[in-house]
Amino acid sequence: MIDTHIHADLRSGEDFKEMYLSGIDVAITCGFYPYKVDNEIVLLNHLNRILKLETERAFEHGLKLKVALGIHPTNTKINPKMIYESLYNWIKSREIIAIGEIGLENLTVDEINIFKKQLDIADETKTKVIIHTPRKNKAKVLKVILDILPQHIDEKLAVIDHINPSVVNSVINKDCMLGLTVQPQKMTKEEAITILNEYGFDKFLLNSDISTKASDPLSVPKTIRELQKQNYNKKDIEKVSFLNAEKFFKI
Ligand SMILES: [Zn+2]
């Protein structure tokens, strides 16, 4: 199994061990600094920590981490130039598999400018992007994201994450992949299964988004087990278990 969106730097080794023992082979860990940051050196240090330290820490417990780095919308009170340069370097050296997570949260001018620039970098370098959508005002912010996307990037390079039953209709016909985050306070496994049942398995990626917020490190295996229990088609289950993620991120 592949958990397509976690925050390894915010979790314990015990979580990685449990995830690995529950059948998760690979997890994609994303950049997000959970405290106010107004200095790009601090943010760069956070991103380098994920790349160098967290990958080693997870692997001590068997879990392979793939890394997505970028400027999260809540981390945009910085001078982003240094991070843009680093993104080019990490892409060139193939140290990251995507730019992420990026996106919009409060629709500030800084957020929008930094989001657009990261989409431009991704499009120029043909790199995948993991796009965050917020808990609050999801439909409104998603609409702005969908207006910006085609002007800056080939939508086939993007996964729009944290899609839930209230907004799935507005994105299902886009060329993007769609992330389903099964997390307490965000979406239950039953709601994720309802979406898969209605819209099919081809466009979706599953993840836990484990972070400092209420989280379940095993939400992906629990959802996969529930699909198996309900006798969904084996090939369909494999798509959201790992096939879609392997194909999209080329991992
Ligand atoms: Zn996240």
Residues whose N, C-alpha, C, O or C-beta is under 5 A from the ligand:
A	BS01	ZN	D209
